[in-house]
């Protein structure tokens, strides 16, 4: 009887370990996707803030430059700041962030002008 109890206990432990392995393997990709999504949103927010800062600084410093020159200078500044932080983004995404930052600044200035 004791041998049968030991066998049943070992089988139960084996089944629990197998079940835990299946659950972990099932949940792992989902958790990784969730974490990656959170990290991407956080990084995107950081890039947006840095883009806004670059745009505001370039706009304040370089009155004599044209719009395209200011845009390229803000883009270069954003790329340098991200590089120092070890963050890599494609050129198109950075251009979109700088463009959005410029639009945000212009909207803010228009609201301040209306008041």
MDAnalysis code that builds the backbone (N, CA, C; Angstrom):
import MDAnalysis as mda
import numpy as np

u = mda.Universe.empty(345, n_residues=115, atom_resindex=np.repeat(np.arange(115), 3), trajectory=True)
u.add_TopologyAttr("name", ["N", "CA", "C"] * 115)
u.add_TopologyAttr("resid", np.arange(1, 116))
u.add_TopologyAttr("resname", ["UNK", "UNK", "UNK", "UNK", "UNK", "UNK", "UNK", "UNK", "UNK", "UNK", "UNK", "UNK", "UNK", "UNK", "UNK", "UNK", "UNK", "UNK", "UNK", "UNK", "UNK", "UNK", "UNK", "UNK", "UNK", "UNK", "UNK", "UNK", "UNK", "UNK", "UNK", "UNK", "UNK", "UNK", "UNK", "UNK", "UNK", "UNK", "UNK", "UNK", "UNK", "UNK", "UNK", "UNK", "UNK", "UNK", "UNK", "UNK", "UNK", "UNK", "UNK", "UNK", "UNK", "UNK", "UNK", "UNK", "UNK", "UNK", "UNK", "UNK", "UNK", "UNK", "UNK", "UNK", "UNK", "UNK", "UNK", "UNK", "UNK", "UNK", "UNK", "UNK", "UNK", "UNK", "UNK", "UNK", "UNK", "UNK", "UNK", "UNK", "UNK", "UNK", "UNK", "UNK", "UNK", "UNK", "UNK", "UNK", "UNK", "UNK", "UNK", "UNK", "UNK", "UNK", "UNK", "UNK", "UNK", "UNK", "UNK", "UNK", "UNK", "UNK", "UNK", "UNK", "UNK", "UNK", "UNK", "UNK", "UNK", "UNK", "UNK", "UNK", "UNK", "UNK", "UNK"])
u.atoms.positions = np.array([
    [0.816, -1.189, 0.000],
    [0.000, 0.000, 0.000],
    [0.872, 1.270, 0.000],
    [1.932, 1.240, 0.768],
    [2.827, 2.394, 0.844],
    [3.493, 2.672, -0.501],
    [3.822, 1.616, -1.231],
    [4.440, 1.768, -2.546],
    [3.448, 2.429, -3.506],
    [2.197, 2.013, -3.432],
    [1.167, 2.590, -4.290],
    [0.969, 4.073, -3.966],
    [0.998, 4.426, -2.710],
    [0.862, 5.829, -2.299],
    [2.036, 6.651, -2.825],
    [3.233, 6.125, -2.725],
    [4.417, 6.827, -3.230],
    [4.343, 7.030, -4.745],
    [3.883, 6.015, -5.454],
    [3.756, 6.128, -6.912],
    [2.726, 7.194, -7.267],
    [1.605, 7.187, -6.571],
    [0.558, 8.181, -6.831],
    [1.076, 9.591, -6.528],
    [1.815, 9.753, -5.461],
    [2.376, 11.063, -5.104],
    [3.377, 11.530, -6.160],
    [4.231, 10.638, -6.607],
    [5.200, 10.999, -7.643],
    [4.505, 11.370, -8.944],
    [3.453, 10.647, -9.308],
    [2.693, 10.974, -10.508],
    [1.987, 12.329, -10.364],
    [1.468, 12.596, -9.186],
    [0.793, 13.877, -8.947],
    [1.791, 15.025, -9.075],
    [2.973, 14.861, -8.494],
    [4.009, 15.893, -8.589],
    [4.436, 16.069, -10.041],
    [4.607, 14.979, -10.753],
    [4.990, 15.026, -12.156],
    [3.925, 15.746, -12.983],
    [2.664, 15.459, -12.729],
    [1.575, 16.127, -13.442],
    [1.535, 17.623, -13.118],
    [1.766, 17.998, -11.872],
    [1.788, 19.405, -11.492],
    [2.934, 20.150, -12.175],
    [4.095, 19.526, -12.229],
    [5.239, 20.149, -12.897],
    [4.951, 20.302, -14.388],
    [4.379, 19.272, -14.997],
    [4.047, 19.335, -16.423],
    [2.997, 20.428, -16.674],
    [1.994, 20.510, -15.819],
    [0.966, 21.532, -15.955],
    [1.557, 22.930, -15.788],
    [2.431, 23.109, -14.825],
    [3.080, 24.407, -14.621],
    [3.924, 24.784, -15.840],
    [4.615, 23.831, -16.415],
    [5.429, 24.087, -17.604],
    [4.559, 24.526, -18.784],
    [3.438, 23.861, -18.952],
    [2.522, 24.229, -20.042],
    [1.975, 25.636, -19.817],
    [1.597, 25.947, -18.601],
    [1.048, 27.279, -18.294],
    [2.101, 28.357, -18.527],
    [3.324, 28.127, -18.071],
    [4.397, 29.107, -18.267],
    [4.671, 29.299, -19.751],
    [4.761, 28.219, -20.504],
    [5.017, 28.329, -21.941],
    [3.866, 29.010, -22.669],
    [2.655, 28.845, -22.176],
    [1.500, 29.499, -22.784],
    [1.496, 30.996, -22.478],
    [1.807, 31.370, -21.262],
    [1.733, 32.771, -20.841],
    [2.966, 33.592, -21.218],
    [4.110, 32.968, -21.336],
    [5.358, 33.697, -21.570],
    [5.297, 34.628, -22.781],
    [4.878, 34.167, -23.973],
    [4.851, 35.096, -25.114],
    [3.867, 36.252, -24.907],
    [2.773, 35.979, -24.239],
    [1.790, 37.032, -23.991],
    [2.341, 38.089, -23.034],
    [3.015, 37.641, -22.006],
    [3.610, 38.580, -21.050],
    [4.719, 39.384, -21.730],
    [5.547, 38.718, -22.534],
    [6.612, 39.422, -23.253],
    [6.033, 40.473, -24.189],
    [4.957, 40.144, -24.898],
    [4.312, 41.107, -25.793],
    [3.777, 42.302, -25.008],
    [3.165, 42.032, -23.869],
    [2.634, 43.103, -23.026],
    [3.755, 44.008, -22.529],
    [4.836, 43.420, -22.060],
    [5.976, 44.207, -21.574],
    [6.580, 45.029, -22.712],
    [6.733, 44.429, -23.880],
    [7.285, 45.160, -25.029],
    [6.393, 46.328, -25.422],
    [5.086, 46.135, -25.369],
    [4.150, 47.212, -25.687],
    [4.293, 48.357, -24.696],
    [4.407, 48.022, -23.427],
    [4.569, 49.057, -22.390],
    [5.876, 49.808, -22.599],
    [6.953, 49.090, -22.875],
    [8.259, 49.722, -23.094],
    [8.219, 50.617, -24.326],
    [7.596, 50.148, -25.414],
    [7.504, 50.954, -26.631],
    [6.725, 52.236, -26.387],
    [5.630, 52.146, -25.640],
    [4.844, 53.351, -25.336],
    [5.667, 54.319, -24.501],
    [6.417, 53.787, -23.547],
    [7.247, 54.636, -22.703],
    [8.341, 55.303, -23.521],
    [9.003, 54.530, -24.376],
    [10.061, 55.093, -25.230],
    [9.484, 56.125, -26.194],
    [8.311, 55.850, -26.725],
    [7.671, 56.788, -27.642],
    [7.356, 58.100, -26.926],
    [6.931, 58.007, -25.679],
    [6.656, 59.216, -24.898],
    [7.921, 60.011, -24.631],
    [9.013, 59.300, -24.350],
    [10.291, 59.974, -24.124],
    [10.736, 60.693, -25.391],
    [10.594, 60.028, -26.536],
    [10.991, 60.634, -27.808],
    [10.137, 61.871, -28.081],
    [8.853, 61.797, -27.799],
    [7.971, 62.945, -28.022],
    [8.393, 64.133, -27.167],
    [8.730, 63.885, -25.916],
    [9.180, 64.967, -25.020],
    [10.487, 65.562, -25.525],
    [11.442, 64.701, -25.896],
    [12.723, 65.194, -26.401],
    [12.544, 65.965, -27.706],
    [11.623, 65.522, -28.548],
    [11.355, 66.231, -29.810],
    [10.786, 67.616, -29.526],
    [9.856, 67.705, -28.577],
    [9.279, 69.001, -28.220],
    [10.357, 69.941, -27.674],
    [11.228, 69.412, -26.836],
    [12.308, 70.241, -26.286],
    [13.240, 70.727, -27.391],
    [13.581, 69.830, -28.331],
    [14.479, 70.202, -29.435],
    [13.843, 71.284, -30.298],
    [12.578, 71.127, -30.612],
    [11.876, 72.099, -31.449],
    [11.823, 73.464, -30.767],
    [11.467, 73.467, -29.494],
    [11.381, 74.742, -28.768],
    [12.744, 75.427, -28.670],
    [13.783, 74.650, -28.437],
    [15.120, 75.224, -28.331],
    [15.584, 75.792, -29.671],
    [15.399, 75.032, -30.730],
    [15.812, 75.499, -32.063],
    [15.010, 76.738, -32.449],
    [13.747, 76.746, -32.186],
    [12.902, 77.892, -32.521],
    [13.355, 79.140, -31.760],
    [13.731, 78.963, -30.503],
    [14.163, 80.109, -29.694],
    [15.560, 80.592, -30.085],
    [16.438, 79.682, -30.473],
    [17.836, 80.043, -30.743],
    [18.099, 80.572, -32.147],
    [17.390, 80.057, -33.119],
    [17.764, 80.318, -34.508],
    [16.652, 81.033, -35.270],
    [16.484, 82.305, -34.982],
    [15.472, 83.093, -35.694],
    [15.812, 83.267, -37.163],
    [17.102, 83.338, -37.480],
    [17.519, 83.635, -38.848],
    [17.366, 82.441, -39.791],
    [17.201, 81.243, -39.258],
    [17.077, 80.046, -40.100],
    [15.679, 79.946, -40.692],
    [15.595, 79.286, -41.841],
    [14.303, 78.998, -42.454],
    [13.666, 77.779, -41.799],
    [12.423, 77.518, -42.137],
    [11.673, 76.416, -41.534],
    [12.310, 75.052, -41.748],
    [12.744, 74.792, -42.998],
    [13.358, 73.491, -43.293],
    [14.668, 73.314, -42.545],
    [15.449, 74.377, -42.443],
    [16.725, 74.303, -41.722],
    [16.476, 74.043, -40.232],
    [15.493, 74.721, -39.686],
    [15.152, 74.517, -38.271],
    [14.699, 73.076, -38.036],
    [13.882, 72.578, -38.957],
    [13.391, 71.207, -38.835],
    [14.558, 70.223, -38.812],
    [15.478, 70.372, -39.757],
    [16.623, 69.457, -39.835],
    [17.524, 69.583, -38.612],
    [17.684, 70.797, -38.103],
    [18.502, 71.005, -36.907],
    [17.847, 70.357, -35.688],
    [16.523, 70.512, -35.568],
    [15.800, 69.874, -34.457],
    [15.892, 68.356, -34.568],
    [15.787, 67.838, -35.785],
    [15.906, 66.397, -36.003],
    [17.289, 65.902, -35.602],
    [18.329, 66.626, -36.004],
    [19.705, 66.239, -35.656],
    [19.907, 66.276, -34.141],
    [19.353, 67.298, -33.490],
    [19.476, 67.401, -32.036],
    [18.779, 66.222, -31.360],
    [17.591, 65.885, -31.831],
    [16.848, 64.755, -31.275],
    [17.638, 63.460, -31.455],
    [18.207, 63.253, -32.635],
    [18.994, 62.042, -32.890],
    [20.191, 61.952, -31.955],
    [20.861, 63.076, -31.726],
    [22.027, 63.079, -30.825],
    [21.606, 62.732, -29.398],
    [20.527, 63.323, -28.956],
    [20.070, 63.080, -27.585],
    [19.643, 61.630, -27.389],
    [18.990, 61.063, -28.385],
    [18.591, 59.658, -28.288],
    [19.804, 58.737, -28.328],
    [20.771, 59.079, -29.166],
    [21.989, 58.281, -29.271],
    [22.720, 58.231, -27.930],
    [22.775, 59.363, -27.242],
    [23.435, 59.392, -25.928],
    [22.721, 58.497, -24.919],
    [21.434, 58.297, -25.114],
    [20.654, 57.439, -24.214],
    [20.625, 55.986, -24.692],
    [21.254, 55.720, -25.825],
    [21.293, 54.361, -26.348],
    [19.980, 53.928, -26.991],
    [19.163, 54.893, -27.386],
    [17.875, 54.581, -28.006],
    [18.004, 54.749, -29.517],
    [17.518, 53.764, -30.249],
    [17.621, 53.786, -31.708],
    [16.215, 53.780, -32.301],
    [15.958, 54.745, -33.177],
    [14.682, 54.834, -33.885],
    [14.963, 55.078, -35.355],
    [14.022, 54.675, -36.189],
    [14.206, 54.913, -37.618],
    [13.954, 56.394, -37.927],
    [14.523, 56.850, -39.034],
    [14.471, 58.256, -39.421],
    [13.034, 58.743, -39.608],
    [12.213, 57.905, -40.199],
    [10.825, 58.294, -40.462],
    [10.064, 58.561, -39.159],
    [10.252, 57.706, -38.164],
    [9.581, 57.901, -36.878],
    [10.031, 59.193, -36.214],
    [11.335, 59.469, -36.288],
    [11.849, 60.696, -35.676],
    [11.318, 61.925, -36.397],
    [11.252, 61.859, -37.725],
    [10.697, 62.987, -38.485],
    [9.235, 63.232, -38.094],
    [8.497, 62.155, -37.907],
    [7.093, 62.302, -37.507],
    [6.994, 62.937, -36.115],
    [7.866, 62.539, -35.202],
    [7.844, 63.115, -33.851],
    [8.194, 64.604, -33.886],
    [9.208, 64.975, -34.679],
    [9.586, 66.389, -34.776],
    [8.450, 67.186, -35.412],
    [7.836, 66.629, -36.450],
    [6.715, 67.315, -37.106],
    [5.562, 67.524, -36.123],
    [5.246, 66.495, -35.364],
    [4.171, 66.613, -34.374],
    [4.544, 67.634, -33.303],
    [5.802, 67.641, -32.891],
    [6.248, 68.614, -31.878],
    [6.109, 70.031, -32.420],
    [6.421, 70.217, -33.685],
    [6.309, 71.550, -34.287],
    [4.843, 71.981, -34.336],
    [3.993, 71.036, -34.718],
    [2.558, 71.328, -34.767],
    [2.032, 71.682, -33.376],
    [2.457, 70.939, -32.368],
    [2.042, 71.204, -30.989],
    [2.484, 72.589, -30.554],
    [3.741, 72.943, -30.863],
    [4.254, 74.260, -30.494],
    [3.471, 75.360, -31.212],
    [3.195, 75.180, -32.493],
    [2.439, 76.172, -33.244],
    [1.021, 76.328, -32.689],
    [0.391, 75.210, -32.338],
    [-0.952, 75.270, -31.753],
    [-0.928, 76.009, -30.416],
    [0.109, 75.729, -29.620],
    [0.245, 76.392, -28.322],
    [0.439, 77.900, -28.509],
    [1.276, 78.263, -29.462],
    [1.513, 79.691, -29.734],
    [0.246, 80.366, -30.256],
    [-0.534, 79.664, -31.079],
    [-1.769, 80.244, -31.607],
    [-2.776, 80.468, -30.480],
    [-2.853, 79.530, -29.545],
    [-3.765, 79.697, -28.399],
    [-3.341, 80.873, -27.537],
    [-2.020, 80.992, -27.311],
    [-1.520, 82.108, -26.516],
    [-1.767, 83.440, -27.222],
    [-1.733, 83.438, -28.549],
    [-1.971, 84.652, -29.325],
    [-3.435, 85.058, -29.285],
    [-4.337, 84.062, -29.145],
    [-5.774, 84.332, -29.093],
    [-6.190, 84.921, -27.750],
    [-5.420, 84.659, -26.743],
    [-5.802, 85.093, -25.382],
    [-5.483, 86.522, -25.119],
])
